[in-house]
């Protein structure tokens, strides 16, 4: 228990020392640079108009499915019929 506590303290101390050094480097590097001007605000884009719904015409799905099945059966009958 004491071994684990001692190791944890040592590793956490090393971690925070390294972290503070790394965190201080970018702050020192940016302190010498001039502040960049803020970007101009982006104008809001208008919302697109809602899409018009497609007309409900056409054949139902079950008709298309039935037609495909009939065509496949016909092709198989023509090719497989000896």
The first five atom37 places (N, CA, C, CB, O) and aatype in JSON, in Angstrom:
{
  "aatype": [20, 20, 20, 20, 20, 20, 20, 20, 20, 20, 20, 20, 20, 20, 20, 20, 20, 20, 20, 20, 20, 20, 20, 20, 20, 20, 20, 20, 20, 20, 20, 20, 20, 20, 20, 20, 20, 20, 20, 20, 20, 20, 20, 20, 20, 20, 20, 20, 20, 20, 20, 20, 20, 20, 20, 20, 20, 20, 20, 20, 20, 20, 20, 20, 20, 20, 20, 20, 20, 20, 20, 20, 20, 20, 20, 20, 20, 20, 20, 20, 20, 20],
  "atom_mask": [
    [1, 1, 1, 1, 1],
    [1, 1, 1, 1, 1],
    [1, 1, 1, 1, 1],
    [1, 1, 1, 1, 1],
    [1, 1, 1, 1, 1],
    [1, 1, 1, 1, 1],
    [1, 1, 1, 1, 1],
    [1, 1, 1, 1, 1],
    [1, 1, 1, 1, 1],
    [1, 1, 1, 1, 1],
    [1, 1, 1, 1, 1],
    [1, 1, 1, 1, 1],
    [1, 1, 1, 1, 1],
    [1, 1, 1, 1, 1],
    [1, 1, 1, 1, 1],
    [1, 1, 1, 1, 1],
    [1, 1, 1, 1, 1],
    [1, 1, 1, 1, 1],
    [1, 1, 1, 1, 1],
    [1, 1, 1, 1, 1],
    [1, 1, 1, 1, 1],
    [1, 1, 1, 1, 1],
    [1, 1, 1, 1, 1],
    [1, 1, 1, 1, 1],
    [1, 1, 1, 1, 1],
    [1, 1, 1, 1, 1],
    [1, 1, 1, 1, 1],
    [1, 1, 1, 1, 1],
    [1, 1, 1, 1, 1],
    [1, 1, 1, 1, 1],
    [1, 1, 1, 1, 1],
    [1, 1, 1, 1, 1],
    [1, 1, 1, 1, 1],
    [1, 1, 1, 1, 1],
    [1, 1, 1, 1, 1],
    [1, 1, 1, 1, 1],
    [1, 1, 1, 1, 1],
    [1, 1, 1, 1, 1],
    [1, 1, 1, 1, 1],
    [1, 1, 1, 1, 1],
    [1, 1, 1, 1, 1],
    [1, 1, 1, 1, 1],
    [1, 1, 1, 1, 1],
    [1, 1, 1, 1, 1],
    [1, 1, 1, 1, 1],
    [1, 1, 1, 1, 1],
    [1, 1, 1, 1, 1],
    [1, 1, 1, 1, 1],
    [1, 1, 1, 1, 1],
    [1, 1, 1, 1, 1],
    [1, 1, 1, 1, 1],
    [1, 1, 1, 1, 1],
    [1, 1, 1, 1, 1],
    [1, 1, 1, 1, 1],
    [1, 1, 1, 1, 1],
    [1, 1, 1, 1, 1],
    [1, 1, 1, 1, 1],
    [1, 1, 1, 1, 1],
    [1, 1, 1, 1, 1],
    [1, 1, 1, 1, 1],
    [1, 1, 1, 1, 1],
    [1, 1, 1, 1, 1],
    [1, 1, 1, 1, 1],
    [1, 1, 1, 1, 1],
    [1, 1, 1, 1, 1],
    [1, 1, 1, 1, 1],
    [1, 1, 1, 1, 1],
    [1, 1, 1, 1, 1],
    [1, 1, 1, 1, 1],
    [1, 1, 1, 1, 1],
    [1, 1, 1, 1, 1],
    [1, 1, 1, 1, 1],
    [1, 1, 1, 1, 1],
    [1, 1, 1, 1, 1],
    [1, 1, 1, 1, 1],
    [1, 1, 1, 1, 1],
    [1, 1, 1, 1, 1],
    [1, 1, 1, 1, 1],
    [1, 1, 1, 1, 1],
    [1, 1, 1, 1, 1],
    [1, 1, 1, 1, 1],
    [1, 1, 1, 1, 1]
  ],
  "atom_positions": [
    [[0.83, -1.2, 0.0], [0.0, 0.0, 0.0], [0.87, 1.26, 0.0], [-0.94, 0.0, 1.22], [0.63, 2.19, -0.77]],
    [[1.89, 1.28, 0.88], [2.78, 2.45, 0.92], [3.6, 2.54, -0.35], [3.7, 2.4, 2.14], [3.89, 3.64, -0.82]],
    [[3.98, 1.4, -0.92], [4.74, 1.38, -2.16], [3.92, 1.99, -3.29], [5.18, -0.06, -2.51], [4.43, 2.78, -4.08]],
    [[2.66, 1.62, -3.37], [1.78, 2.14, -4.42], [1.55, 3.64, -4.23], [0.44, 1.4, -4.44], [1.59, 4.4, -5.2]],
    [[1.31, 4.07, -2.99], [1.1, 5.5, -2.73], [2.33, 6.32, -3.08], [0.73, 5.72, -1.26], [2.22, 7.39, -3.67]],
    [[3.52, 5.81, -2.72], [4.75, 6.52, -3.04], [4.98, 6.62, -4.54], [5.93, 5.84, -2.38], [5.38, 7.67, -5.05]],
    [[4.72, 5.52, -5.24], [4.89, 5.53, -6.7], [3.89, 6.47, -7.36], [4.73, 4.11, -7.26], [4.24, 7.19, -8.29]],
    [[2.65, 6.46, -6.87], [1.63, 7.34, -7.44], [2.0, 8.8, -7.23], [0.26, 7.04, -6.81], [1.83, 9.61, -8.14]],
    [[2.5, 9.15, -6.06], [2.9, 10.54, -5.8], [4.05, 10.95, -6.72], [3.31, 10.72, -4.33], [4.06, 12.05, -7.27]],
    [[5.03, 10.04, -6.87], [6.19, 10.35, -7.71], [5.76, 10.56, -9.15], [7.23, 9.23, -7.61], [6.16, 11.54, -9.79]],
    [[4.94, 9.63, -9.68], [4.52, 9.74, -11.07], [3.63, 10.95, -11.3], [3.8, 8.47, -11.5], [3.73, 11.62, -12.34]],
    [[2.75, 11.24, -10.35], [1.89, 12.42, -10.53], [2.71, 13.7, -10.46], [0.78, 12.45, -9.46], [2.43, 14.65, -11.19]],
    [[3.72, 13.73, -9.61], [4.59, 14.9, -9.55], [5.34, 15.11, -10.86], [5.58, 14.76, -8.41], [5.43, 16.23, -11.35]],
    [[5.88, 14.01, -11.43], [6.57, 14.12, -12.71], [5.61, 14.55, -13.82], [7.22, 12.78, -13.08], [5.96, 15.37, -14.68]],
    [[4.41, 14.0, -13.79], [3.43, 14.34, -14.82], [3.11, 15.83, -14.78], [2.15, 13.53, -14.64], [3.14, 16.5, -15.82]],
    [[2.8, 16.35, -13.61], [2.41, 17.76, -13.53], [3.57, 18.71, -13.79], [1.81, 18.04, -12.17], [3.35, 19.81, -14.28]],
    [[4.8, 18.31, -13.47], [5.95, 19.14, -13.81], [6.1, 19.23, -15.32], [7.24, 18.57, -13.18], [6.28, 20.32, -15.87]],
    [[6.03, 18.09, -15.99], [6.14, 18.07, -17.46], [4.99, 18.83, -18.09], [6.17, 16.62, -17.98], [5.18, 19.58, -19.05]],
    [[3.79, 18.64, -17.55], [2.62, 19.32, -18.09], [2.75, 20.83, -17.95], [1.36, 18.85, -17.38], [2.44, 21.57, -18.89]],
    [[3.21, 21.3, -16.81], [3.34, 22.75, -16.62], [4.41, 23.33, -17.54], [3.68, 23.07, -15.15], [4.27, 24.45, -18.02]],
    [[5.49, 22.57, -17.79], [6.52, 23.04, -18.73], [5.96, 23.13, -20.15], [7.73, 22.11, -18.7], [6.2, 24.12, -20.85]],
    [[5.22, 22.11, -20.56], [4.65, 22.11, -21.91], [3.58, 23.18, -22.07], [4.07, 20.74, -22.24], [3.45, 23.78, -23.14]],
    [[2.82, 23.42, -21.03], [1.77, 24.43, -21.1], [2.37, 25.83, -21.1], [0.8, 24.27, -19.94], [1.78, 26.75, -21.68]],
    [[3.51, 26.01, -20.46], [4.14, 27.33, -20.4], [4.81, 27.69, -21.72], [5.16, 27.37, -19.27], [4.88, 28.87, -22.06]],
    [[5.31, 26.71, -22.48], [5.98, 26.99, -23.74], [5.07, 27.66, -24.77], [6.53, 25.71, -24.32], [5.48, 28.68, -25.32]],
    [[3.88, 27.15, -25.05], [3.02, 27.83, -26.03], [2.58, 29.21, -25.56], [1.79, 26.98, -26.32], [2.41, 30.12, -26.37]],
    [[2.39, 29.37, -24.26], [1.98, 30.67, -23.74], [3.1, 31.69, -23.94], [1.6, 30.57, -22.26], [2.83, 32.84, -24.27]],
    [[4.35, 31.27, -23.74], [5.47, 32.18, -23.93], [5.66, 32.49, -25.41], [6.76, 31.57, -23.35], [6.02, 33.62, -25.76]],
    [[5.42, 31.52, -26.27], [5.59, 31.74, -27.7], [4.52, 32.67, -28.25], [5.54, 30.4, -28.45], [4.81, 33.48, -29.13]],
    [[3.31, 32.59, -27.75], [2.24, 33.45, -28.25], [2.24, 34.82, -27.6], [0.89, 32.78, -28.03], [1.61, 35.74, -28.11]],
    [[2.94, 34.97, -26.49], [2.96, 36.26, -25.82], [3.69, 37.3, -26.66], [3.62, 36.14, -24.45], [3.34, 38.48, -26.62]],
    [[4.69, 36.89, -27.44], [5.46, 37.82, -28.25], [4.77, 38.17, -29.56], [6.8, 37.24, -28.53], [5.12, 39.18, -30.17]],
    [[3.84, 37.39, -30.0], [3.17, 37.64, -31.28], [2.08, 38.68, -31.11], [2.59, 36.34, -31.85], [1.47, 38.82, -30.05]],
    [[1.83, 39.41, -32.21], [0.74, 40.37, -32.2], [-0.58, 39.62, -32.26], [0.86, 41.38, -33.38], [-0.67, 38.54, -32.85]],
    [[-1.57, 40.19, -31.65], [-2.88, 39.55, -31.63], [-3.5, 39.62, -33.02], [-3.8, 40.21, -30.58], [-3.49, 40.67, -33.65]],
    [[-4.02, 38.52, -33.48], [-4.63, 38.49, -34.81], [-6.01, 39.12, -34.74], [-4.72, 37.04, -35.34], [-6.72, 38.95, -33.74]],
    [[-6.41, 39.84, -35.79], [-7.73, 40.45, -35.77], [-8.82, 39.39, -35.83], [-7.89, 41.44, -36.93], [-8.63, 38.31, -36.39]],
    [[-9.93, 39.71, -35.24], [-11.05, 38.77, -35.23], [-11.63, 38.66, -36.63], [-12.14, 39.22, -34.22], [-11.65, 39.63, -37.38]],
    [[-12.1, 37.5, -36.96], [-12.69, 37.27, -38.27], [-14.04, 37.98, -38.35], [-12.86, 35.75, -38.54], [-14.74, 38.13, -37.36]],
    [[-14.37, 38.4, -39.56], [-15.65, 39.07, -39.76], [-16.77, 38.06, -39.53], [-15.74, 39.68, -41.19], [-16.63, 36.89, -39.88]],
    [[-17.87, 38.51, -38.96], [-18.97, 37.57, -38.72], [-19.55, 37.08, -40.04], [-20.07, 38.24, -37.87], [-19.62, 37.81, -41.03]],
    [[-19.96, 35.85, -40.04], [-20.53, 35.24, -41.23], [-22.01, 35.57, -41.29], [-20.3, 33.7, -41.23], [-22.74, 35.41, -40.32]],
    [[-22.44, 36.03, -42.47], [-23.85, 36.36, -42.63], [-24.67, 35.08, -42.61], [-24.09, 37.15, -43.96], [-24.27, 34.08, -43.2]],
    [[-25.8, 35.1, -41.93], [-26.61, 33.89, -41.89], [-27.17, 33.56, -43.27], [-27.75, 34.05, -40.87], [-27.6, 34.45, -44.01]],
    [[-27.17, 32.29, -43.58], [-27.7, 31.87, -44.87], [-29.2, 31.62, -44.73], [-26.98, 30.59, -45.38], [-29.66, 31.1, -43.72]],
    [[-29.94, 32.0, -45.75], [-31.39, 31.77, -45.66], [-31.7, 30.28, -45.69], [-32.13, 32.5, -46.81], [-30.99, 29.5, -46.33]],
    [[-32.77, 29.9, -45.01], [-33.16, 28.5, -44.99], [-33.75, 28.13, -46.35], [-34.17, 28.22, -43.86], [-34.51, 28.9, -46.93]],
    [[-33.4, 26.95, -46.85], [-33.96, 26.55, -48.14], [-35.45, 26.28, -48.03], [-33.23, 25.3, -48.67], [-35.95, 25.87, -46.98]],
    [[-36.14, 26.53, -49.13], [-37.58, 26.29, -49.15], [-37.83, 24.79, -49.06], [-38.23, 26.88, -50.43], [-37.05, 24.0, -49.59]],
    [[-38.9, 24.4, -48.4], [-39.17, 22.96, -48.3], [-39.42, 22.37, -49.68], [-40.38, 22.71, -47.39], [-40.05, 22.98, -50.54]],
    [[-38.92, 21.17, -49.87], [-39.05, 20.51, -51.17], [-40.51, 20.14, -51.42], [-38.16, 19.25, -51.24], [-41.23, 19.71, -50.51]],
    [[-40.91, 20.32, -52.65], [-42.28, 19.96, -53.01], [-42.4, 18.44, -53.02], [-42.68, 20.55, -54.39], [-41.5, 17.74, -53.47]],
    [[-43.5, 17.95, -52.51], [-43.7, 16.51, -52.46], [-43.94, 15.96, -53.86], [-44.88, 16.16, -51.53], [-44.59, 16.59, -54.69]],
    [[-43.4, 14.79, -54.1], [-43.57, 14.15, -55.4], [-45.02, 13.73, -55.56], [-42.61, 12.94, -55.55], [-45.66, 13.34, -54.58]],
    [[-45.53, 13.8, -56.77], [-46.9, 13.37, -56.98], [-47.05, 11.88, -56.68], [-47.35, 13.67, -58.41], [-46.1, 11.12, -56.84]],
    [[-48.22, 11.48, -56.24], [-48.45, 10.11, -55.81], [-48.75, 9.15, -56.95], [-49.57, 10.08, -54.85], [-49.2, 8.03, -56.69]],
    [[-48.53, 9.54, -58.19], [-48.83, 8.67, -59.32], [-47.87, 7.51, -59.43], [-48.82, 9.45, -60.6], [-46.9, 7.42, -58.67]],
    [[-48.14, 6.63, -60.36], [-47.26, 5.49, -60.58], [-47.86, 4.22, -60.03], [-45.9, 5.73, -59.95], [-48.93, 4.23, -59.42]],
    [[-47.16, 3.14, -60.26], [-47.64, 1.83, -59.83], [-47.21, 1.54, -58.4], [-47.13, 0.74, -60.77], [-46.15, 1.98, -57.97]],
    [[-48.03, 0.82, -57.67], [-47.64, 0.42, -56.31], [-46.45, -0.53, -56.34], [-48.83, -0.23, -55.57], [-46.16, -1.16, -57.36]],
    [[-45.78, -0.63, -55.23], [-44.58, -1.46, -55.14], [-44.9, -2.92, -55.39], [-43.94, -1.3, -53.77], [-44.1, -3.62, -56.02]],
    [[-46.04, -3.4, -54.93], [-46.36, -4.82, -55.1], [-46.54, -5.18, -56.57], [-47.63, -5.17, -54.32], [-46.3, -6.32, -56.96]],
    [[-46.96, -4.21, -57.39], [-47.1, -4.48, -58.82], [-45.72, -4.63, -59.46], [-47.9, -3.34, -59.52], [-45.51, -5.53, -60.27]],
    [[-44.79, -3.75, -59.09], [-43.43, -3.85, -59.62], [-42.8, -5.17, -59.2], [-42.58, -2.66, -59.13], [-42.17, -5.84, -60.01]],
    [[-42.95, -5.53, -57.94], [-42.37, -6.77, -57.43], [-42.95, -7.98, -58.16], [-42.6, -6.89, -55.92], [-42.22, -8.89, -58.54]],
    [[-44.26, -7.98, -58.34], [-44.9, -9.08, -59.07], [-44.41, -9.17, -60.5], [-46.41, -8.92, -59.05], [-44.18, -10.26, -61.02]],
    [[-44.25, -8.02, -61.15], [-43.75, -8.0, -62.53], [-42.35, -8.55, -62.65], [-43.8, -6.61, -63.07], [-42.04, -9.28, -63.59]],
    [[-41.5, -8.2, -61.71], [-40.12, -8.69, -61.73], [-40.11, -10.2, -61.54], [-39.27, -8.0, -60.63], [-39.36, -10.91, -62.21]],
    [[-40.94, -10.69, -60.63], [-41.0, -12.14, -60.4], [-41.46, -12.87, -61.66], [-41.94, -12.47, -59.22], [-40.89, -13.9, -62.02]],
    [[-42.48, -12.35, -62.33], [-42.99, -12.96, -63.56], [-41.91, -12.98, -64.63], [-44.23, -12.2, -64.07], [-41.75, -13.99, -65.32]],
    [[-41.17, -11.91, -64.77], [-40.11, -11.84, -65.79], [-39.0, -12.85, -65.48], [-39.52, -10.42, -65.86], [-38.52, -13.54, -66.38]],
    [[-38.59, -12.95, -64.21], [-37.54, -13.89, -63.83], [-37.99, -15.32, -64.09], [-37.15, -13.71, -62.34], [-37.23, -16.13, -64.61]],
    [[-39.24, -15.64, -63.73], [-39.76, -16.99, -63.97], [-39.81, -17.28, -65.46], [-41.17, -17.16, -63.34], [-39.47, -18.39, -65.88]],
    [[-40.21, -16.32, -66.27], [-40.27, -16.52, -67.72], [-38.89, -16.77, -68.3], [-40.92, -15.3, -68.41], [-38.72, -17.64, -69.15]],
    [[-37.89, -16.03, -67.85], [-36.52, -16.22, -68.34], [-36.0, -17.6, -67.94], [-35.58, -15.11, -67.79], [-35.38, -18.29, -68.75]],
    [[-36.26, -17.99, -66.7], [-35.81, -19.31, -66.25], [-36.5, -20.42, -67.03], [-36.08, -19.48, -64.75], [-35.88, -21.44, -67.34]],
    [[-37.78, -20.23, -67.36], [-38.51, -21.25, -68.13], [-37.95, -21.36, -69.54], [-40.01, -20.92, -68.18], [-37.85, -22.46, -70.08]],
    [[-37.6, -20.24, -70.14], [-37.05, -20.27, -71.5], [-35.66, -20.88, -71.55], [-37.02, -18.86, -72.08], [-35.34, -21.63, -72.47]],
    [[-34.83, -20.57, -70.56], [-33.46, -21.06, -70.56], [-33.35, -22.49, -70.04], [-32.59, -20.16, -69.72], [-32.47, -23.24, -70.47]],
    [[-34.23, -22.87, -69.14], [-34.1, -24.19, -68.52], [-34.99, -25.25, -69.14], [-34.41, -24.09, -67.07], [-34.84, -26.43, -68.81]],
    [[-35.88, -24.88, -69.99], [-36.81, -25.86, -70.55], [-36.19, -26.68, -71.66], [-38.05, -25.18, -71.06], [-35.96, -26.17, -72.75]],
    [[-35.9, -27.97, -71.38], [-35.32, -28.84, -72.41], [-36.37, -29.66, -73.06], [-34.25, -29.74, -71.84], [-36.08, -30.46, -73.95]]
  ]
}
